[in-house]
Amino acid sequence: MDQNQNFLSGMPGPQIDPNQIQTGVQGMLKQTAQLGGPALTLFGQLQDRRSTRMADIAQALGTALGTEHPDVVALNQYAATVENLKGQIDQRIGRQTSWPKPRPTEWVVFGTVTDADGKGASNVTVRVYDAERKFDELLGETTTDEFGDFYLAYNQRKLKKVGDEAPDLFLMVTDADGKTIYNSAEAVRFAVGRSEYFAIRLAAKKSRTRRKKGS
């Protein structure tokens, strides 16, 4: 749809890019997940109202312009995307509330591992390290669930550096065969907080081409 196309009454029409919406969804989920369940609940309620408003506008425009009009189609697509986002938020709230609450002396690392298509990568191992100058310290490891989510709590006593009040984290992900499929050692998070969220997107698997005989 032409980005300069206007709505009825001269109001600017929506500029919808599905890839940008998906990127925005992941970013918003990351920010709200760091704040915990209450923030996610509020964010979900806002998206619910937004979806309803977009659907009402689309219905009104459909009556005036017809359901096949590009503006109406775009609004319906946008409303469906927001509704899908609300569903993702509801699922995440349900999963986060099932996680154990960290104790006062514990630090928490949690997040989601997705494949190149954005689907949850289940049953992969996530290892959490505190970056050191000589030998990196393994703080713990866990396995992703069916949605690709993971949660790890580690005790402050694991921080062995003298005067180390906050770890410098990086993550390593391995598949069921023990092959490393993700490593953030080149992007260490320094002096992290007690709760850190990671949204990990795995690279696409390289397809192998058979070598022809005689070549």
C-alpha positions as CSV (number, residue, x, y, z in Angstrom):
1,M,0.0,0.0,0.0
2,D,1.3,3.5,-0.9
3,Q,2.6,5.1,2.3
4,N,1.2,8.4,1.2
5,Q,-2.3,7.0,0.8
6,N,-4.8,8.8,3.1
7,F,-7.8,7.7,5.1
8,L,-11.2,9.1,4.5
9,S,-11.3,12.7,5.9
10,G,-7.7,13.3,5.1
11,M,-6.1,11.4,8.0
12,P,-2.8,9.6,7.2
13,G,-3.1,5.9,6.7
14,P,-1.1,3.3,8.6
15,Q,2.3,2.3,7.4
16,I,2.5,-1.4,8.1
17,D,5.6,-3.5,7.7
18,P,5.2,-7.1,9.2
19,N,9.0,-7.4,9.8
20,Q,9.1,-4.2,11.7
21,I,6.1,-5.2,13.7
22,Q,7.7,-8.6,14.7
23,T,10.9,-6.8,15.6
24,G,8.9,-4.3,17.7
25,V,7.0,-7.2,19.4
26,Q,10.3,-8.8,20.5
27,G,11.7,-5.5,21.8
28,M,8.5,-4.7,23.8
29,L,8.4,-8.2,25.2
30,K,12.0,-7.9,26.3
31,Q,11.5,-4.5,28.0
32,T,8.3,-5.6,29.8
33,A,9.7,-9.0,30.7
34,Q,12.5,-7.3,32.6
35,L,9.9,-5.5,34.7
36,G,8.0,-8.7,35.6
37,G,4.4,-9.9,35.6
38,P,2.6,-6.7,36.6
39,A,4.2,-4.7,33.7
40,L,3.3,-7.5,31.3
41,T,-0.3,-7.6,32.5
42,L,-0.6,-3.8,32.0
43,F,1.0,-4.0,28.6
44,G,-1.3,-6.8,27.6
45,Q,-4.4,-4.7,28.7
46,L,-3.1,-1.8,26.5
47,Q,-2.7,-4.1,23.5
48,D,-6.2,-5.5,24.1
49,R,-7.7,-2.0,24.0
50,R,-5.6,-1.1,20.9
51,S,-6.8,-4.2,19.0
52,T,-10.4,-3.5,19.8
53,R,-10.1,0.2,18.7
54,M,-8.4,-0.8,15.4
55,A,-11.1,-3.4,14.7
56,D,-13.9,-0.8,15.4
57,I,-12.2,1.7,13.0
58,A,-11.8,-1.0,10.4
59,Q,-15.5,-1.9,10.7
60,A,-16.6,1.7,10.3
61,L,-14.3,2.2,7.3
62,G,-15.5,-1.0,5.8
63,T,-19.0,0.3,5.9
64,A,-18.0,3.5,4.1
65,L,-15.3,2.2,1.7
66,G,-15.9,-1.5,1.4
67,T,-14.1,-4.4,3.1
68,E,-11.6,-4.8,0.2
69,H,-10.4,-1.2,0.4
70,P,-6.6,-1.1,1.0
71,D,-7.0,1.0,4.2
72,V,-9.6,-1.4,5.6
73,V,-7.4,-4.5,4.8
74,A,-4.4,-2.8,6.4
75,L,-6.3,-1.9,9.5
76,N,-7.6,-5.5,9.9
77,Q,-4.1,-6.8,9.4
78,Y,-2.8,-4.4,12.1
79,A,-5.6,-5.4,14.5
80,A,-4.8,-9.1,14.0
81,T,-1.1,-8.5,14.7
82,V,-1.9,-6.7,17.9
83,E,-4.2,-9.5,18.9
84,N,-1.5,-12.0,18.3
85,L,0.9,-9.9,20.4
86,K,-1.7,-10.0,23.2
87,G,-1.8,-13.8,23.0
88,Q,2.0,-13.9,23.2
89,I,1.9,-11.7,26.3
90,D,-0.8,-13.8,28.0
91,Q,1.3,-17.0,27.4
92,R,4.4,-15.3,28.8
93,I,2.6,-14.1,31.9
94,G,1.4,-17.7,32.5
95,R,4.8,-19.1,32.1
96,Q,6.6,-16.5,34.2
97,T,4.2,-16.9,37.1
98,S,5.1,-20.6,37.3
99,W,8.8,-19.8,37.8
100,P,10.1,-19.9,41.3
101,K,10.7,-16.6,43.1
102,P,14.4,-15.8,43.6
103,R,15.6,-15.5,47.2
104,P,17.3,-12.3,48.4
105,T,20.8,-13.8,47.8
106,E,20.0,-15.0,44.3
107,W,20.5,-13.5,40.9
108,V,18.3,-14.5,37.9
109,V,18.9,-14.9,34.2
110,F,15.9,-15.7,32.0
111,G,14.7,-15.3,28.5
112,T,13.8,-17.0,25.2
113,V,15.7,-18.9,22.5
114,T,14.1,-18.8,19.1
115,D,15.2,-20.2,15.8
116,A,15.8,-18.2,12.6
117,D,12.1,-18.2,11.9
118,G,11.2,-16.8,15.4
119,K,9.9,-20.2,16.7
120,G,10.8,-21.3,20.2
121,A,13.9,-23.6,20.3
122,S,13.1,-26.3,22.8
123,N,15.4,-28.7,24.6
124,V,18.6,-26.7,24.0
125,T,21.1,-26.1,26.8
126,V,21.8,-22.6,28.0
127,R,25.0,-22.0,30.1
128,V,25.5,-18.7,32.0
129,Y,29.1,-17.5,32.5
130,D,30.7,-14.8,34.5
131,A,33.5,-13.4,32.3
132,E,36.9,-13.4,33.9
133,R,40.3,-12.4,32.6
134,K,41.8,-15.9,32.8
135,F,39.1,-18.5,33.3
136,D,35.4,-17.8,32.8
137,E,33.2,-19.0,35.6
138,L,30.2,-21.2,34.9
139,L,27.4,-19.9,37.1
140,G,24.9,-22.5,36.0
141,E,23.1,-24.2,33.2
142,T,19.5,-25.0,32.3
143,T,17.4,-26.3,29.4
144,T,14.8,-24.5,27.4
145,D,11.2,-25.6,27.6
146,E,8.7,-26.3,24.8
147,F,8.4,-22.6,24.1
148,G,12.1,-21.9,24.1
149,D,12.0,-20.2,27.5
150,F,14.6,-20.6,30.1
151,Y,15.1,-19.6,33.7
152,L,18.2,-19.8,35.9
153,A,18.8,-18.6,39.5
154,Y,22.3,-18.6,40.9
155,N,23.5,-17.8,44.4
156,Q,25.7,-14.7,45.1
157,R,28.3,-17.0,46.7
158,K,29.2,-18.3,43.2
159,L,30.7,-14.9,42.4
160,K,34.3,-15.7,43.4
161,K,36.1,-12.4,42.5
162,V,37.1,-10.4,45.5
163,G,34.7,-7.4,45.8
164,D,32.6,-8.7,42.9
165,E,29.2,-7.1,43.5
166,A,27.8,-7.8,40.0
167,P,28.8,-10.4,37.4
168,D,29.8,-9.8,33.8
169,L,27.5,-12.2,31.9
170,F,27.6,-14.0,28.7
171,L,25.6,-17.0,27.5
172,M,26.4,-20.1,25.5
173,V,23.7,-22.3,23.9
174,T,24.3,-25.9,22.7
175,D,22.0,-28.2,20.9
176,A,21.1,-31.8,21.8
177,D,24.3,-33.1,20.3
178,G,26.4,-30.7,22.3
179,K,27.2,-28.4,19.4
180,T,27.5,-24.7,20.2
181,I,24.9,-22.8,18.3
182,Y,25.1,-19.5,20.1
183,N,27.8,-17.7,22.1
184,S,27.6,-14.1,23.3
185,A,31.2,-14.0,24.7
186,E,32.0,-11.1,22.3
187,A,29.0,-9.1,23.7
188,V,29.5,-9.4,27.5
189,R,26.9,-7.6,29.7
190,F,29.0,-5.9,32.3
191,A,27.9,-5.3,35.9
192,V,24.4,-6.8,35.4
193,G,21.4,-6.3,37.6
194,R,19.9,-9.1,39.7
195,S,17.4,-9.9,37.0
196,E,18.6,-10.1,33.4
197,Y,16.5,-11.0,30.3
198,F,18.0,-12.4,27.1
199,A,16.2,-12.7,23.8
200,I,18.4,-15.1,21.8
201,R,17.7,-15.5,18.0
202,L,19.7,-18.4,16.5
203,A,21.2,-18.1,13.0
204,A,19.7,-20.0,10.1
205,K,21.2,-23.5,9.6
206,K,23.4,-23.7,6.6
207,S,22.2,-26.1,4.0
208,R,24.8,-28.7,2.9
209,T,25.1,-29.3,-0.9
210,R,26.3,-32.7,-2.0
211,R,29.4,-32.7,-4.1
212,K,28.9,-34.2,-7.5
213,K,31.1,-37.2,-8.4
214,G,34.0,-36.3,-10.6
215,S,34.0,-32.7,-9.6
